[in-house]
Amino acid sequence: MDSIQSALSEEGFINAPVDPDLDLVEEIKKLKKEKNAVILGHYYITGDLQDISDHLGDSLGLARAAEETDADIIVFLGVHFMGETAKILNPNKKVIIPDLKASCSLAESAPADAFAAFKAQHPDHIVLSYINCTADIKALSDVIVTSSNAVQIVESFPKDQKIIFAPDKNLGSYINNLTGREMVLWDGACIVHEQYSLEKILDLKEEHTDAEFIAHPECERPLLLAADFVGSTTALLRYTTEASKAQKFIVATESGILHQMQKAAPEKTFIPAPSVDATCGCNDCAFMKLNTMEKLYNALKFELPEIELTDDQIEKAKKPILKMLEISNKLGIK
């Protein structure tokens, strides 16, 4: 175990050999049952991991699942801040993620010290932070929001309430334009959602004149203005499979969601929106793709890597998350 801990500190995951003849799906199910573990998976992981998850969803849905679980161990298939959120809501449970290096460009764009100084410059403002942030940023916030509930939560405050919105400037700008607010925005962004090429998307629309273009609000404003529909990951999924009569969609968000779209509507066509550099694979989140079946198996087997937070971090960060869930439930946000 000491050698495993040593390797873990360097590599960020349990790099123990896995028998190539092992039926990983069955072995993971066995381990999960033995350890009373639950697997929470985000829409942006690969299809095989989505299919083995007990709860699959966006940040709001997974926060709810983490809050409600009675499992002893939570395995989070996503990125680090998501595992932190699960730990904050379940301080007495063991929370593990397959790879500690599964970070997030958006979360990294808001260093806690710099944000604390920014907050101090606006003492009469409350802080609404997008859930895609670190535990330390959550601890500096009044309410956490997700792309599913951000607009409604912002509008639940009086029009004259001064607000700092962090860390995503694109989502914040989108909300400002929808609500007529003038929230002060932290200058952060998701590299995946900033890499789309509007020019290539418009060319693609000319090629596929019957396709609707849909986008996540983390995308830059010119893309959102060109979109036929803008919404959270879950909203995009619902739109393509339930609301829209279109049979073809150009999708500007992380390509992992196309797996669920195709499963829900196999007769429809889903095209990932092209990036500025089509050779770099920037439409995929490299951090999300650090999750693999082999790493999941080892994480369950060894119950590592574990998310660790101080009691102080948990206490301070939990309040704005619970406030989000309280407001969302009150407003009937699904």
ZADO-1210 file (C-alpha; in nm, 4 decimals, padded with zeros to 6 digits):
<atoms>
<atom x="00.0000" y="00.0000" z="00.0000" code="MET" pos="1"/>
<atom x="00.2922" y="00.2366" z="00.0686" code="ASP" pos="2"/>
<atom x="00.4137" y="00.1954" z="-00.2902" code="SER" pos="3"/>
<atom x="00.0625" y="00.2636" z="-00.4160" code="ILE" pos="4"/>
<atom x="00.0404" y="00.5809" z="-00.2071" code="GLN" pos="5"/>
<atom x="00.3790" y="00.6919" z="-00.3388" code="SER" pos="6"/>
<atom x="00.2782" y="00.6328" z="-00.7012" code="ALA" pos="7"/>
<atom x="-00.0535" y="00.8043" z="-00.6398" code="LEU" pos="8"/>
<atom x="00.1168" y="01.1216" z="-00.5195" code="SER" pos="9"/>
<atom x="00.3135" y="01.1396" z="-00.8458" code="GLU" pos="10"/>
<atom x="00.0608" y="01.0203" z="-01.1034" code="GLU" pos="11"/>
<atom x="-00.2700" y="01.1232" z="-00.9500" code="GLY" pos="12"/>
<atom x="-00.4284" y="00.7789" z="-00.9946" code="PHE" pos="13"/>
<atom x="-00.3776" y="00.4156" z="-00.8911" code="ILE" pos="14"/>
<atom x="-00.1516" y="00.2778" z="-01.1622" code="ASN" pos="15"/>
<atom x="-00.1880" y="-00.0867" z="-01.0595" code="ALA" pos="16"/>
<atom x="-00.1921" y="-00.3469" z="-01.3389" code="PRO" pos="17"/>
<atom x="-00.5370" y="-00.4615" z="-01.4502" code="VAL" pos="18"/>
<atom x="-00.5813" y="-00.8058" z="-01.6061" code="ASP" pos="19"/>
<atom x="-00.6823" y="-00.7412" z="-01.9705" code="PRO" pos="20"/>
<atom x="-00.9108" y="-01.0484" z="-01.9577" code="ASP" pos="21"/>
<atom x="-01.1068" y="-00.9098" z="-01.6626" code="LEU" pos="22"/>
<atom x="-01.4704" y="-00.8219" z="-01.7250" code="ASP" pos="23"/>
<atom x="-01.4411" y="-00.4722" z="-01.5817" code="LEU" pos="24"/>
<atom x="-01.8132" y="-00.4017" z="-01.5866" code="VAL" pos="25"/>
<atom x="-01.8913" y="-00.7113" z="-01.3775" code="GLU" pos="26"/>
<atom x="-01.5954" y="-00.6574" z="-01.1436" code="GLU" pos="27"/>
<atom x="-01.6908" y="-00.2955" z="-01.0833" code="ILE" pos="28"/>
<atom x="-02.0483" y="-00.4005" z="-01.0071" code="LYS" pos="29"/>
<atom x="-01.9190" y="-00.6600" z="-00.7572" code="LYS" pos="30"/>
<atom x="-01.6905" y="-00.4102" z="-00.5843" code="LEU" pos="31"/>
<atom x="-01.9676" y="-00.1542" z="-00.5719" code="LYS" pos="32"/>
<atom x="-02.2002" y="-00.4017" z="-00.4001" code="LYS" pos="33"/>
<atom x="-01.9326" y="-00.5255" z="-00.1557" code="GLU" pos="34"/>
<atom x="-01.8388" y="-00.1740" z="-00.0495" code="LYS" pos="35"/>
<atom x="-02.1879" y="-00.0166" z="-00.0606" code="ASN" pos="36"/>
<atom x="-02.0588" y="00.2359" z="-00.3128" code="ALA" pos="37"/>
<atom x="-02.2479" y="00.4590" z="-00.5524" code="VAL" pos="38"/>
<atom x="-02.1113" y="00.5883" z="-00.8830" code="ILE" pos="39"/>
<atom x="-02.2040" y="00.9428" z="-00.9858" code="LEU" pos="40"/>
<atom x="-02.1223" y="01.0277" z="-01.3460" code="GLY" pos="41"/>
<atom x="-02.1246" y="01.3542" z="-01.5383" code="HIS" pos="42"/>
<atom x="-02.2548" y="01.3763" z="-01.8941" code="TYR" pos="43"/>
<atom x="-01.9064" y="01.4658" z="-02.0208" code="TYR" pos="44"/>
<atom x="-01.7360" y="01.1342" z="-01.9378" code="ILE" pos="45"/>
<atom x="-01.7061" y="00.8616" z="-02.2012" code="THR" pos="46"/>
<atom x="-02.0031" y="00.6464" z="-02.2940" code="GLY" pos="47"/>
<atom x="-01.8840" y="00.3293" z="-02.1193" code="ASP" pos="48"/>
<atom x="-01.8494" y="00.5176" z="-01.7911" code="LEU" pos="49"/>
<atom x="-02.1861" y="00.6861" z="-01.8392" code="GLN" pos="50"/>
<atom x="-02.3468" y="00.3449" z="-01.8817" code="ASP" pos="51"/>
<atom x="-02.2021" y="00.2076" z="-01.5569" code="ILE" pos="52"/>
<atom x="-02.2960" y="00.5125" z="-01.3460" code="SER" pos="53"/>
<atom x="-02.5770" y="00.4805" z="-01.0921" code="ASP" pos="54"/>
<atom x="-02.6680" y="00.8457" z="-01.1304" code="HIS" pos="55"/>
<atom x="-02.5877" y="01.0377" z="-01.4477" code="LEU" pos="56"/>
<atom x="-02.6462" y="01.4085" z="-01.4797" code="GLY" pos="57"/>
<atom x="-02.5261" y="01.7663" z="-01.4838" code="ASP" pos="58"/>
<atom x="-02.3884" y="01.9535" z="-01.1841" code="SER" pos="59"/>
<atom x="-02.7287" y="02.0284" z="-01.0275" code="LEU" pos="60"/>
<atom x="-02.8596" y="01.6742" z="-01.0634" code="GLY" pos="61"/>
<atom x="-02.5406" y="01.5226" z="-00.9271" code="LEU" pos="62"/>
<atom x="-02.5321" y="01.7629" z="-00.6320" code="ALA" pos="63"/>
<atom x="-02.8818" y="01.6439" z="-00.5443" code="ARG" pos="64"/>
<atom x="-02.7798" y="01.2788" z="-00.5861" code="ALA" pos="65"/>
<atom x="-02.4753" y="01.3338" z="-00.3637" code="ALA" pos="66"/>
<atom x="-02.6909" y="01.4961" z="-00.0966" code="GLU" pos="67"/>
<atom x="-02.9455" y="01.2132" z="-00.0968" code="GLU" pos="68"/>
<atom x="-02.7268" y="00.9020" z="-00.1194" code="THR" pos="69"/>
<atom x="-02.7068" y="00.6483" z="00.1636" code="ASP" pos="70"/>
<atom x="-02.3961" y="00.4805" z="00.0206" code="ALA" pos="71"/>
<atom x="-02.0804" y="00.4533" z="00.2315" code="ASP" pos="72"/>
<atom x="-01.8524" y="00.5395" z="-00.0602" code="ILE" pos="73"/>
<atom x="-01.9170" y="00.7905" z="-00.3377" code="ILE" pos="74"/>
<atom x="-01.7200" y="00.7455" z="-00.6584" code="VAL" pos="75"/>
<atom x="-01.7364" y="01.0595" z="-00.8696" code="PHE" pos="76"/>
<atom x="-01.6710" y="01.0263" z="-01.2414" code="LEU" pos="77"/>
<atom x="-01.6098" y="01.3842" z="-01.3412" code="GLY" pos="78"/>
<atom x="-01.3536" y="01.6422" z="-01.2350" code="VAL" pos="79"/>
<atom x="-01.2022" y="01.7391" z="-00.9025" code="HIS" pos="80"/>
<atom x="-01.4388" y="02.0194" z="-00.8014" code="PHE" pos="81"/>
<atom x="-01.7335" y="01.7808" z="-00.8455" code="MET" pos="82"/>
<atom x="-01.5762" y="01.5347" z="-00.6046" code="GLY" pos="83"/>
<atom x="-01.5235" y="01.8239" z="-00.3638" code="GLU" pos="84"/>
<atom x="-01.8933" y="01.9127" z="-00.3863" code="THR" pos="85"/>
<atom x="-01.9887" y="01.5546" z="-00.3001" code="ALA" pos="86"/>
<atom x="-01.7485" y="01.5581" z="-00.0032" code="LYS" pos="87"/>
<atom x="-01.8826" y="01.8925" z="00.1199" code="ILE" pos="88"/>
<atom x="-02.2355" y="01.7485" z="00.1202" code="LEU" pos="89"/>
<atom x="-02.1186" y="01.4200" z="00.2762" code="ASN" pos="90"/>
<atom x="-01.8314" y="01.4994" z="00.5149" code="PRO" pos="91"/>
<atom x="-01.8604" y="01.1627" z="00.6906" code="ASN" pos="92"/>
<atom x="-01.8519" y="00.9549" z="00.3725" code="LYS" pos="93"/>
<atom x="-01.5505" y="00.8510" z="00.1692" code="LYS" pos="94"/>
<atom x="-01.5471" y="01.0281" z="-00.1682" code="VAL" pos="95"/>
<atom x="-01.3070" y="00.9008" z="-00.4326" code="ILE" pos="96"/>
<atom x="-01.2335" y="01.0012" z="-00.7913" code="ILE" pos="97"/>
<atom x="-01.0369" y="00.7926" z="-01.0419" code="PRO" pos="98"/>
<atom x="-00.7759" y="01.0626" z="-01.1112" code="ASP" pos="99"/>
<atom x="-00.6806" y="01.3545" z="-00.8873" code="LEU" pos="100"/>
<atom x="-00.5420" y="01.5377" z="-01.1898" code="LYS" pos="101"/>
<atom x="-00.8885" y="01.5608" z="-01.3455" code="ALA" pos="102"/>
<atom x="-00.9043" y="01.9322" z="-01.2861" code="SER" pos="103"/>
<atom x="-01.1079" y="02.2020" z="-01.4651" code="CYS" pos="104"/>
<atom x="-00.9833" y="02.5014" z="-01.6652" code="SER" pos="105"/>
<atom x="-01.2750" y="02.7106" z="-01.5407" code="LEU" pos="106"/>
<atom x="-01.2171" y="02.6241" z="-01.1743" code="ALA" pos="107"/>
<atom x="-00.8449" y="02.6947" z="-01.2157" code="GLU" pos="108"/>
<atom x="-00.9226" y="03.0384" z="-01.3605" code="SER" pos="109"/>
<atom x="-01.0278" y="03.1624" z="-01.0143" code="ALA" pos="110"/>
<atom x="-00.7437" y="03.1373" z="-00.7589" code="PRO" pos="111"/>
<atom x="-00.8876" y="03.1811" z="-00.4101" code="ALA" pos="112"/>
<atom x="-00.6461" y="03.4557" z="-00.2957" code="ASP" pos="113"/>
<atom x="-00.7055" y="03.6676" z="-00.6054" code="ALA" pos="114"/>
<atom x="-01.0791" y="03.6196" z="-00.5826" code="PHE" pos="115"/>
<atom x="-01.0852" y="03.7128" z="-00.2139" code="ALA" pos="116"/>
<atom x="-00.9089" y="04.0399" z="-00.3016" code="ALA" pos="117"/>
<atom x="-01.1581" y="04.0984" z="-00.5865" code="PHE" pos="118"/>
<atom x="-01.4475" y="04.0374" z="-00.3498" code="LYS" pos="119"/>
<atom x="-01.3022" y="04.2839" z="-00.0982" code="ALA" pos="120"/>
<atom x="-01.3159" y="04.5550" z="-00.3662" code="GLN" pos="121"/>
<atom x="-01.6975" y="04.5154" z="-00.3797" code="HIS" pos="122"/>
<atom x="-01.8021" y="04.4965" z="-00.0126" code="PRO" pos="123"/>
<atom x="-02.1668" y="04.5791" z="-00.0849" code="ASP" pos="124"/>
<atom x="-02.2081" y="04.2878" z="-00.3300" code="HIS" pos="125"/>
<atom x="-02.3203" y="03.9321" z="-00.2640" code="ILE" pos="126"/>
<atom x="-02.1325" y="03.6539" z="-00.4423" code="VAL" pos="127"/>
<atom x="-02.3041" y="03.4032" z="-00.6689" code="LEU" pos="128"/>
<atom x="-02.0581" y="03.1402" z="-00.7886" code="SER" pos="129"/>
<atom x="-02.1052" y="02.8854" z="-01.0634" code="TYR" pos="130"/>
<atom x="-02.0632" y="02.5365" z="-00.9202" code="ILE" pos="131"/>
<atom x="-01.7639" y="02.4858" z="-01.1515" code="ASN" pos="132"/>
<atom x="-01.5257" y="02.6271" z="-00.8916" code="CYS" pos="133"/>
<atom x="-01.3045" y="02.5026" z="-00.6102" code="THR" pos="134"/>
<atom x="-01.4160" y="02.4461" z="-00.2519" code="ALA" pos="135"/>
<atom x="-01.2244" y="02.7599" z="-00.1512" code="ASP" pos="136"/>
<atom x="-01.4240" y="02.9738" z="-00.3971" code="ILE" pos="137"/>
<atom x="-01.7470" y="02.8156" z="-00.2759" code="LYS" pos="138"/>
<atom x="-01.6437" y="02.9108" z="00.0781" code="ALA" pos="139"/>
<atom x="-01.6194" y="03.2744" z="-00.0348" code="LEU" pos="140"/>
<atom x="-01.9666" y="03.2663" z="-00.1924" code="SER" pos="141"/>
<atom x="-02.3194" y="03.3383" z="-00.0719" code="ASP" pos="142"/>
<atom x="-02.5022" y="03.1115" z="-00.3164" code="VAL" pos="143"/>
<atom x="-02.3821" y="02.8508" z="-00.5630" code="ILE" pos="144"/>
<atom x="-02.5583" y="02.8207" z="-00.9006" code="VAL" pos="145"/>
<atom x="-02.5475" y="02.5808" z="-01.1944" code="THR" pos="146"/>
<atom x="-02.6238" y="02.6441" z="-01.5596" code="SER" pos="147"/>
<atom x="-02.9631" y="02.4801" z="-01.4944" code="SER" pos="148"/>
<atom x="-03.0723" y="02.7224" z="-01.2244" code="ASN" pos="149"/>
<atom x="-02.8511" y="03.0319" z="-01.2538" code="ALA" pos="150"/>
<atom x="-03.1044" y="03.2581" z="-01.4274" code="VAL" pos="151"/>
<atom x="-03.3840" y="03.1750" z="-01.1845" code="GLN" pos="152"/>
<atom x="-03.1624" y="03.2159" z="-00.8792" code="ILE" pos="153"/>
<atom x="-03.0328" y="03.5536" z="-01.0000" code="VAL" pos="154"/>
<atom x="-03.3896" y="03.6689" z="-01.0617" code="GLU" pos="155"/>
<atom x="-03.4929" y="03.5554" z="-00.7122" code="SER" pos="156"/>
<atom x="-03.2944" y="03.8517" z="-00.5749" code="PHE" pos="157"/>
<atom x="-03.4258" y="04.2102" z="-00.5860" code="PRO" pos="158"/>
<atom x="-03.3302" y="04.4078" z="-00.8965" code="LYS" pos="159"/>
<atom x="-03.1214" y="04.6476" z="-00.6896" code="ASP" pos="160"/>
<atom x="-02.9180" y="04.3700" z="-00.5260" code="GLN" pos="161"/>
<atom x="-02.5529" y="04.4114" z="-00.6244" code="LYS" pos="162"/>
<atom x="-02.3987" y="04.0829" z="-00.7329" code="ILE" pos="163"/>
<atom x="-02.0557" y="03.9444" z="-00.8134" code="ILE" pos="164"/>
<atom x="-02.0785" y="03.6460" z="-01.0491" code="PHE" pos="165"/>
<atom x="-01.7884" y="03.4022" z="-01.0692" code="ALA" pos="166"/>
<atom x="-01.5989" y="03.2378" z="-01.2217" code="PRO" pos="167"/>
<atom x="-01.7490" y="03.2107" z="-01.5731" code="ASP" pos="168"/>
<atom x="-01.7697" y="03.5457" z="-01.7528" code="LYS" pos="169"/>
<atom x="-01.9580" y="03.3947" z="-02.0486" code="ASN" pos="170"/>
<atom x="-02.2338" y="03.2460" z="-01.8354" code="LEU" pos="171"/>
<atom x="-02.2442" y="03.5676" z="-01.6322" code="GLY" pos="172"/>
<atom x="-02.2736" y="03.7803" z="-01.9470" code="SER" pos="173"/>
<atom x="-02.5493" y="03.5525" z="-02.0782" code="TYR" pos="174"/>
<atom x="-02.7435" y="03.5966" z="-01.7525" code="ILE" pos="175"/>
<atom x="-02.6892" y="03.9733" z="-01.7549" code="ASN" pos="176"/>
<atom x="-02.8321" y="03.9941" z="-02.1058" code="ASN" pos="177"/>
<atom x="-03.1317" y="03.7771" z="-02.0210" code="LEU" pos="178"/>
<atom x="-03.2191" y="03.9523" z="-01.6959" code="THR" pos="179"/>
<atom x="-03.1054" y="04.3107" z="-01.7594" code="GLY" pos="180"/>
<atom x="-02.8744" y="04.2881" z="-01.4579" code="ARG" pos="181"/>
<atom x="-02.5305" y="04.4401" z="-01.4315" code="GLU" pos="182"/>
<atom x="-02.3565" y="04.1759" z="-01.2271" code="MET" pos="183"/>
<atom x="-01.9834" y="04.2272" z="-01.1784" code="VAL" pos="184"/>
<atom x="-01.8116" y="03.9386" z="-01.3574" code="LEU" pos="185"/>
<atom x="-01.4947" y="03.7554" z="-01.2652" code="TRP" pos="186"/>
<atom x="-01.2787" y="03.7028" z="-01.5758" code="ASP" pos="187"/>
<atom x="-01.2845" y="03.3228" z="-01.6006" code="GLY" pos="188"/>
<atom x="-01.3839" y="03.0790" z="-01.8734" code="ALA" pos="189"/>
<atom x="-01.3975" y="02.7146" z="-01.9794" code="CYS" pos="190"/>
<atom x="-01.1387" y="02.6421" z="-02.2477" code="ILE" pos="191"/>
<atom x="-01.3622" y="02.3777" z="-02.4092" code="VAL" pos="192"/>
<atom x="-01.6519" y="02.6176" z="-02.4608" code="HIS" pos="193"/>
<atom x="-01.4266" y="02.8999" z="-02.5828" code="GLU" pos="194"/>
<atom x="-01.2662" y="02.6910" z="-02.8568" code="GLN" pos="195"/>
<atom x="-01.5634" y="02.6694" z="-03.0912" code="TYR" pos="196"/>
<atom x="-01.5349" y="02.8358" z="-03.4297" code="SER" pos="197"/>
<atom x="-01.8404" y="03.0406" z="-03.5231" code="LEU" pos="198"/>
<atom x="-01.7216" y="03.0580" z="-03.8836" code="GLU" pos="199"/>
<atom x="-01.6964" y="02.6780" z="-03.9089" code="LYS" pos="200"/>
<atom x="-02.0306" y="02.6331" z="-03.7339" code="ILE" pos="201"/>
<atom x="-02.2019" y="02.8676" z="-03.9821" code="LEU" pos="202"/>
<atom x="-02.0384" y="02.6760" z="-04.2686" code="ASP" pos="203"/>
<atom x="-02.1698" y="02.3547" z="-04.1136" code="LEU" pos="204"/>
<atom x="-02.5181" y="02.5032" z="-04.0923" code="LYS" pos="205"/>
<atom x="-02.5042" y="02.5868" z="-04.4635" code="GLU" pos="206"/>
<atom x="-02.4065" y="02.2276" z="-04.5323" code="GLU" pos="207"/>
<atom x="-02.6819" y="02.0936" z="-04.3051" code="HIS" pos="208"/>
<atom x="-02.9676" y="02.3377" z="-04.3633" code="THR" pos="209"/>
<atom x="-03.2102" y="02.1133" z="-04.1724" code="ASP" pos="210"/>
<atom x="-02.9976" y="02.1147" z="-03.8557" code="ALA" pos="211"/>
<atom x="-03.0615" y="02.3232" z="-03.5460" code="GLU" pos="212"/>
<atom x="-02.7604" y="02.4748" z="-03.3710" code="PHE" pos="213"/>
<atom x="-02.7717" y="02.4424" z="-02.9913" code="ILE" pos="214"/>
<atom x="-02.5166" y="02.5735" z="-02.7404" code="ALA" pos="215"/>
<atom x="-02.4238" y="02.5752" z="-02.3727" code="HIS" pos="216"/>
<atom x="-02.4211" y="02.9221" z="-02.2065" code="PRO" pos="217"/>
<atom x="-02.0502" y="02.8818" z="-02.1235" code="GLU" pos="218"/>
<atom x="-01.9880" y="02.9544" z="-02.4933" code="CYS" pos="219"/>
<atom x="-01.8936" y="03.3056" z="-02.6046" code="GLU" pos="220"/>
<atom x="-02.1707" y="03.5532" z="-02.6842" code="ARG" pos="221"/>
<atom x="-02.1418" y="03.5498" z="-03.0691" code="PRO" pos="222"/>
<atom x="-02.2098" y="03.1745" z="-03.0661" code="LEU" pos="223"/>
<atom x="-02.5041" y="03.2140" z="-02.8320" code="LEU" pos="224"/>
<atom x="-02.6564" y="03.4804" z="-03.0563" code="LEU" pos="225"/>
<atom x="-02.6326" y="03.2414" z="-03.3515" code="ALA" pos="226"/>
<atom x="-02.7827" y="02.9470" z="-03.1631" code="ALA" pos="227"/>
<atom x="-03.1376" y="02.8209" z="-03.2116" code="ASP" pos="228"/>
<atom x="-03.1430" y="02.7112" z="-02.8482" code="PHE" pos="229"/>
<atom x="-02.9214" y="02.7836" z="-02.5463" code="VAL" pos="230"/>
<atom x="-02.9328" y="02.5771" z="-02.2304" code="GLY" pos="231"/>
<atom x="-02.7586" y="02.3720" z="-01.9651" code="SER" pos="232"/>
<atom x="-02.6354" y="02.0227" z="-02.0465" code="THR" pos="233"/>
<atom x="-02.9589" y="01.8707" z="-01.9213" code="THR" pos="234"/>
<atom x="-03.1665" y="02.1341" z="-02.1028" code="ALA" pos="235"/>
<atom x="-02.9847" y="02.0583" z="-02.4293" code="LEU" pos="236"/>
<atom x="-03.0550" y="01.6883" z="-02.3827" code="LEU" pos="237"/>
<atom x="-03.4225" y="01.7485" z="-02.3129" code="ARG" pos="238"/>
<atom x="-03.4544" y="01.9908" z="-02.6026" code="TYR" pos="239"/>
<atom x="-03.3117" y="01.7516" z="-02.8596" code="THR" pos="240"/>
<atom x="-03.5002" y="01.4469" z="-02.7376" code="THR" pos="241"/>
<atom x="-03.8331" y="01.5950" z="-02.6209" code="GLU" pos="242"/>
<atom x="-03.8997" y="01.9541" z="-02.7298" code="ALA" pos="243"/>
<atom x="-03.7623" y="01.9959" z="-03.0799" code="SER" pos="244"/>
<atom x="-03.9071" y="01.8346" z="-03.3894" code="LYS" pos="245"/>
<atom x="-03.5760" y="01.8700" z="-03.5739" code="ALA" pos="246"/>
<atom x="-03.3985" y="01.5515" z="-03.6776" code="GLN" pos="247"/>
<atom x="-03.0476" y="01.6938" z="-03.6864" code="LYS" pos="248"/>
<atom x="-02.8502" y="01.9054" z="-03.4385" code="PHE" pos="249"/>
<atom x="-02.5129" y="02.0800" z="-03.4273" code="ILE" pos="250"/>
<atom x="-02.4128" y="02.0646" z="-03.0597" code="VAL" pos="251"/>
<atom x="-02.1768" y="02.3168" z="-02.8976" code="ALA" pos="252"/>
<atom x="-02.0870" y="02.1606" z="-02.5662" code="THR" pos="253"/>
<atom x="-01.8564" y="01.8815" z="-02.4534" code="GLU" pos="254"/>
<atom x="-01.9104" y="01.5863" z="-02.6854" code="SER" pos="255"/>
<atom x="-01.9789" y="01.3364" z="-02.4060" code="GLY" pos="256"/>
<atom x="-02.3438" y="01.4441" z="-02.4013" code="ILE" pos="257"/>
<atom x="-02.3907" y="01.3123" z="-02.7565" code="LEU" pos="258"/>
<atom x="-02.3846" y="00.9585" z="-02.6131" code="HIS" pos="259"/>
<atom x="-02.7023" y="01.0250" z="-02.4137" code="GLN" pos="260"/>
<atom x="-02.8630" y="01.2175" z="-02.6980" code="MET" pos="261"/>
<atom x="-02.8055" y="00.9287" z="-02.9360" code="GLN" pos="262"/>
<atom x="-02.9346" y="00.6744" z="-02.6835" code="LYS" pos="263"/>
<atom x="-03.2498" y="00.8766" z="-02.6210" code="ALA" pos="264"/>
<atom x="-03.3147" y="00.9561" z="-02.9885" code="ALA" pos="265"/>
<atom x="-03.1347" y="00.6980" z="-03.2074" code="PRO" pos="266"/>
<atom x="-03.3246" y="00.8145" z="-03.5148" code="GLU" pos="267"/>
<atom x="-03.1762" y="01.1652" z="-03.4907" code="LYS" pos="268"/>
<atom x="-02.8346" y="01.2952" z="-03.5995" code="THR" pos="269"/>
<atom x="-02.6033" y="01.4812" z="-03.3608" code="PHE" pos="270"/>
<atom x="-02.2994" y="01.6662" z="-03.4932" code="ILE" pos="271"/>
<atom x="-02.0321" y="01.8015" z="-03.2558" code="PRO" pos="272"/>
<atom x="-01.9654" y="02.1689" z="-03.3243" code="ALA" pos="273"/>
<atom x="-01.6176" y="02.2248" z="-03.4724" code="PRO" pos="274"/>
<atom x="-01.3418" y="02.4009" z="-03.2819" code="SER" pos="275"/>
<atom x="-01.1055" y="02.6739" z="-03.4009" code="VAL" pos="276"/>
<atom x="-00.8348" y="02.4108" z="-03.4497" code="ASP" pos="277"/>
<atom x="-01.0070" y="02.0960" z="-03.5685" code="ALA" pos="278"/>
<atom x="-00.6867" y="01.8961" z="-03.5163" code="THR" pos="279"/>
<atom x="-00.6593" y="01.9530" z="-03.1409" code="CYS" pos="280"/>
<atom x="-00.9754" y="01.7831" z="-03.0139" code="GLY" pos="281"/>
<atom x="-01.0652" y="02.0920" z="-02.8126" code="CYS" pos="282"/>
<atom x="-01.4345" y="02.0018" z="-02.8211" code="ASN" pos="283"/>
<atom x="-01.3528" y="01.7359" z="-02.5621" code="ASP" pos="284"/>
<atom x="-01.2562" y="01.8112" z="-02.2047" code="CYS" pos="285"/>
<atom x="-00.9169" y="01.6483" z="-02.1579" code="ALA" pos="286"/>
<atom x="-00.9724" y="01.6471" z="-01.7816" code="PHE" pos="287"/>
<atom x="-01.3031" y="01.4576" z="-01.8077" code="MET" pos="288"/>
<atom x="-01.1400" y="01.2062" z="-02.0370" code="LYS" pos="289"/>
<atom x="-00.8824" y="01.1204" z="-01.7677" code="LEU" pos="290"/>
<atom x="-01.1567" y="00.9004" z="-01.6234" code="ASN" pos="291"/>
<atom x="-01.1280" y="00.5429" z="-01.7582" code="THR" pos="292"/>
<atom x="-01.2750" y="00.2040" z="-01.6728" code="MET" pos="293"/>
<atom x="-00.9365" y="00.0798" z="-01.5510" code="GLU" pos="294"/>
<atom x="-00.8915" y="00.3788" z="-01.3199" code="LYS" pos="295"/>
<atom x="-01.2473" y="00.3374" z="-01.1921" code="LEU" pos="296"/>
<atom x="-01.1824" y="-00.0304" z="-01.1142" code="TYR" pos="297"/>
<atom x="-00.8627" y="00.0478" z="-00.9234" code="ASN" pos="298"/>
<atom x="-01.0227" y="00.3422" z="-00.7432" code="ALA" pos="299"/>
<atom x="-01.2979" y="00.1141" z="-00.6124" code="LEU" pos="300"/>
<atom x="-01.0590" y="-00.1692" z="-00.5341" code="LYS" pos="301"/>
<atom x="-00.8137" y="00.0414" z="-00.3338" code="PHE" pos="302"/>
<atom x="-01.0622" y="00.3169" z="-00.2296" code="GLU" pos="303"/>
<atom x="-00.8213" y="00.5785" z="-00.3614" code="LEU" pos="304"/>
<atom x="-00.7629" y="00.8599" z="-00.4585" code="PRO" pos="305"/>
<atom x="-00.9752" y="01.0161" z="-00.1873" code="GLU" pos="306"/>
<atom x="-01.1047" y="01.3732" z="-00.1795" code="ILE" pos="307"/>
<atom x="-00.9839" y="01.5400" z="00.1374" code="GLU" pos="308"/>
<atom x="-01.1019" y="01.8755" z="00.2711" code="LEU" pos="309"/>
<atom x="-01.0609" y="02.0446" z="00.6084" code="THR" pos="310"/>
<atom x="-01.3563" y="02.0825" z="00.8445" code="ASP" pos="311"/>
<atom x="-01.3342" y="02.4587" z="00.7945" code="ASP" pos="312"/>
<atom x="-01.3504" y="02.4280" z="00.4148" code="GLN" pos="313"/>
<atom x="-01.6503" y="02.1974" z="00.4397" code="ILE" pos="314"/>
<atom x="-01.8364" y="02.4163" z="00.6885" code="GLU" pos="315"/>
<atom x="-01.7921" y="02.7350" z="00.4854" code="LYS" pos="316"/>
<atom x="-01.8509" y="02.5813" z="00.1419" code="ALA" pos="317"/>
<atom x="-02.1584" y="02.3817" z="00.2428" code="LYS" pos="318"/>
<atom x="-02.3733" y="02.6857" z="00.3258" code="LYS" pos="319"/>
<atom x="-02.3925" y="02.8329" z="-00.0284" code="PRO" pos="320"/>
<atom x="-02.4501" y="02.4868" z="-00.1806" code="ILE" pos="321"/>
<atom x="-02.7408" y="02.4176" z="00.0547" code="LEU" pos="322"/>
<atom x="-02.8723" y="02.7663" z="-00.0221" code="LYS" pos="323"/>
<atom x="-02.8712" y="02.6763" z="-00.3919" code="MET" pos="324"/>
<atom x="-03.0596" y="02.3532" z="-00.3302" code="LEU" pos="325"/>
<atom x="-03.3078" y="02.5335" z="-00.1051" code="GLU" pos="326"/>
<atom x="-03.3807" y="02.8042" z="-00.3660" code="ILE" pos="327"/>
<atom x="-03.3959" y="02.5490" z="-00.6499" code="SER" pos="328"/>
<atom x="-03.6439" y="02.3334" z="-00.4623" code="ASN" pos="329"/>
<atom x="-03.8520" y="02.6377" z="-00.3675" code="LYS" pos="330"/>
<atom x="-03.8629" y="02.7533" z="-00.7303" code="LEU" pos="331"/>
<atom x="-03.9415" y="02.4022" z="-00.8530" code="GLY" pos="332"/>
<atom x="-03.6264" y="02.3794" z="-01.0668" code="ILE" pos="333"/>
<atom x="-03.5731" y="02.0210" z="-01.1854" code="LYS" pos="334"/>
</atoms>
